[in-house]
Amino acid sequence: MRASSLTLFAHPVASIPDASSESLDVPRGTLMIQGTTSDAGKSTLVAGLCRLARRAGARVAPFKPQNMALNSAVTVDGGEIGRAQALQAVAARIDAHTDLNPVLLKPTSDRGAQVIIHGKARMNLDARAYHDYKPIAFEAVLESYARLKASYDTIFVEGAGSPAEINLRERDIANMGFAEAVDCPVVLVADIDRGGVFAHLTGTLACLSETEQARVRGFVINRFRGDVSLLQPGLDWLQAKTGKPVLGVVPYLHGLTLDAEDMLPRELRAANAEGLEMLRVVVPVLPHISNHTDFDALRAHPQVDFHYVRAGGTPPPADLIMLPGSKNVQGIWHFCAHRAGTPCCNGICATVGG
């Protein structure tokens, strides 16, 4: 990330060196990374910042107040947190524990989710009931944050989705609601690869209140391809328009095989080894798929020709068809039963074909 004298915390972080982080003076405090959309790159950016700070000698921890994801990980104390926070813990060189993600929501349908508090499943709630439950969930969030703050020098907080979800602003515990409660600065991240990055940033900022806008220290543009000098006129316009600097431009990182938080990975297939006999594996993308990171080892194996097949797609010839796990097995069965043809299996996780 290209930057100079980044004002990320309440005071400058100092210039980030190009080759080494050993000379980086990381201040104590909390910085929150929010995104203009889901999959803007918040999780990866927080992981990178955690490793950068750790290399500089800081005691650093990641934190996500509320995570809605079907990919989860088990902590050293037997709890359950979002997969992204487990990855960020590795980057920070600490053990993953439940305070890193005190509230985890695992969707069971389009309208409901299993609620996990401090690593333990508490109940299943629909969207309206969870909205009413949020003040209790927020208490768990603030308890975990207080423990982290007492144990670590620096905390990088990851927001959820976008702070500009107006319908969710009341009782928000995942984005600006948390930032205002703990009085921390915010950096806003946008993905230029999907297009419309300047509209995303200015539009998100415009949807925030004046006090929330004041928390935003600047922007990071993620997944840039090409000559960054050609982007400079846009960066200059953005700063003139908003009064906030672009703190860095992160290039598109090809082959970044890090665990996905919830969405299927963008690069679905690994490079296959030439001259080797391949095992052909097909995984249908079903509703409410969970822990699809379980397939990452197959995706990365040079002797596996791996394919995800989405609804309506034609599966290629396969040696193995694997059905992914789900929090809504009955829903998956109905989904398969209403598609043309006969479901490949009922009640098992894989079938082998010729």
QUIURJO-V930281 format. One record per backbone hydrogen bond with DSSP energy under -1.0 kcal/mol. NH is the residue of the N-H (numbers start at 1). CO is the residue of the C=O. E is the energy in kcal/mol with one decimal. If there is no record, write none. Layout:
nh=NH co=CO e=E
nh=NH co=CO e=E
This chain:
nh=8 co=6 e=-1.4
nh=13 co=6 e=-2.9
nh=24 co=21 e=-1.4
nh=29 co=153 e=-2.3
nh=31 co=155 e=-2.3
nh=32 co=185 e=-2.2
nh=33 co=157 e=-3.7
nh=34 co=187 e=-2.7
nh=36 co=189 e=-2.3
nh=45 co=41 e=-2.3
nh=46 co=42 e=-2.6
nh=47 co=43 e=-2.1
nh=48 co=44 e=-2.5
nh=49 co=45 e=-2.6
nh=50 co=46 e=-2.5
nh=51 co=47 e=-2.2
nh=52 co=48 e=-2.4
nh=53 co=49 e=-2.6
nh=54 co=50 e=-2.4
nh=55 co=51 e=-2.5
nh=56 co=52 e=-1.2
nh=57 co=54 e=-1.7
nh=58 co=53 e=-2.3
nh=61 co=154 e=-2.0
nh=63 co=156 e=-1.7
nh=64 co=100 e=-2.6
nh=67 co=103 e=-2.6
nh=69 co=105 e=-1.7
nh=73 co=81 e=-2.8
nh=75 co=79 e=-2.2
nh=76 co=96 e=-1.9
nh=78 co=75 e=-1.9
nh=81 co=73 e=-2.3
nh=83 co=71 e=-2.2
nh=86 co=82 e=-1.4
nh=87 co=83 e=-2.0
nh=88 co=84 e=-2.4
nh=89 co=85 e=-1.9
nh=90 co=86 e=-1.6
nh=91 co=87 e=-2.0
nh=92 co=88 e=-2.1
nh=94 co=89 e=-2.4
nh=100 co=97 e=-1.9
nh=101 co=98 e=-1.2
nh=103 co=65 e=-1.2
nh=104 co=116 e=-2.6
nh=105 co=67 e=-3.5
nh=106 co=114 e=-2.4
nh=108 co=112 e=-1.9
nh=109 co=112 e=-1.5
nh=113 co=125 e=-2.3
nh=114 co=106 e=-2.9
nh=115 co=123 e=-3.5
nh=116 co=104 e=-2.7
nh=117 co=120 e=-2.4
nh=118 co=102 e=-2.8
nh=120 co=117 e=-1.9
nh=122 co=115 e=-3.3
nh=123 co=115 e=-1.1
nh=125 co=113 e=-2.5
nh=127 co=111 e=-1.9
nh=130 co=126 e=-2.5
nh=131 co=127 e=-2.0
nh=132 co=128 e=-1.6
nh=133 co=129 e=-1.3
nh=134 co=130 e=-1.1
nh=136 co=133 e=-1.2
nh=137 co=133 e=-1.8
nh=138 co=134 e=-3.0
nh=139 co=135 e=-1.2
nh=140 co=136 e=-1.3
nh=141 co=137 e=-1.9
nh=142 co=138 e=-2.6
nh=143 co=139 e=-2.0
nh=144 co=140 e=-2.2
nh=145 co=141 e=-2.5
nh=146 co=142 e=-2.2
nh=147 co=143 e=-1.8
nh=148 co=144 e=-2.3
nh=149 co=145 e=-2.8
nh=150 co=146 e=-1.5
nh=151 co=148 e=-1.1
nh=152 co=148 e=-2.1
nh=153 co=59 e=-1.6
nh=154 co=59 e=-2.2
nh=155 co=29 e=-2.3
nh=156 co=61 e=-2.0
nh=157 co=31 e=-3.0
nh=158 co=63 e=-3.0
nh=159 co=33 e=-3.0
nh=166 co=164 e=-1.6
nh=168 co=165 e=-1.8
nh=169 co=166 e=-1.3
nh=172 co=169 e=-1.9
nh=179 co=175 e=-2.3
nh=180 co=176 e=-2.7
nh=181 co=177 e=-1.4
nh=182 co=178 e=-2.1
nh=184 co=179 e=-1.8
nh=186 co=215 e=-2.5
nh=187 co=32 e=-2.6
nh=188 co=218 e=-2.2
nh=189 co=34 e=-2.9
nh=190 co=220 e=-2.1
nh=192 co=222 e=-2.4
nh=195 co=192 e=-1.2
nh=200 co=196 e=-2.5
nh=201 co=197 e=-2.2
nh=202 co=198 e=-2.5
nh=203 co=199 e=-2.4
nh=204 co=200 e=-2.1
nh=205 co=201 e=-2.2
nh=206 co=202 e=-2.2
nh=207 co=203 e=-1.2
nh=208 co=205 e=-1.2
nh=213 co=209 e=-2.9
nh=214 co=210 e=-1.9
nh=216 co=213 e=-1.0
nh=217 co=186 e=-3.0
nh=219 co=245 e=-2.3
nh=220 co=188 e=-2.3
nh=221 co=248 e=-2.3
nh=222 co=190 e=-3.3
nh=224 co=250 e=-2.5
nh=230 co=227 e=-1.5
nh=231 co=228 e=-1.2
nh=235 co=231 e=-1.8
nh=236 co=232 e=-2.7
nh=237 co=233 e=-2.2
nh=238 co=234 e=-2.4
nh=239 co=235 e=-2.1
nh=240 co=236 e=-2.2
nh=241 co=237 e=-2.6
nh=242 co=238 e=-2.3
nh=243 co=239 e=-2.7
nh=247 co=219 e=-2.9
nh=250 co=221 e=-3.1
nh=252 co=224 e=-2.4
nh=257 co=255 e=-1.4
nh=258 co=256 e=-1.5
nh=268 co=266 e=-1.0
nh=273 co=302 e=-2.4
nh=279 co=303 e=-2.8
nh=281 co=305 e=-2.1
nh=282 co=320 e=-2.6
nh=283 co=307 e=-2.5
nh=285 co=309 e=-3.0
nh=290 co=325 e=-2.6
nh=291 co=70 e=-1.0
nh=294 co=291 e=-2.0
nh=295 co=292 e=-1.7
nh=296 co=293 e=-1.7
nh=299 co=295 e=-2.4
nh=300 co=296 e=-2.1
nh=304 co=301 e=-1.6
nh=305 co=279 e=-2.5
nh=306 co=304 e=-1.0
nh=307 co=281 e=-2.1
nh=309 co=283 e=-2.1
nh=313 co=310 e=-2.6
nh=319 co=280 e=-2.2
nh=320 co=280 e=-2.0
nh=321 co=351 e=-2.3
nh=322 co=282 e=-2.4
nh=323 co=349 e=-2.3
nh=332 co=328 e=-1.8
nh=333 co=329 e=-2.3
nh=334 co=330 e=-2.3
nh=335 co=331 e=-2.2
nh=336 co=332 e=-2.6
nh=337 co=333 e=-2.7
nh=338 co=334 e=-1.5
nh=339 co=336 e=-1.4
nh=351 co=321 e=-2.2
nh=353 co=319 e=-1.4
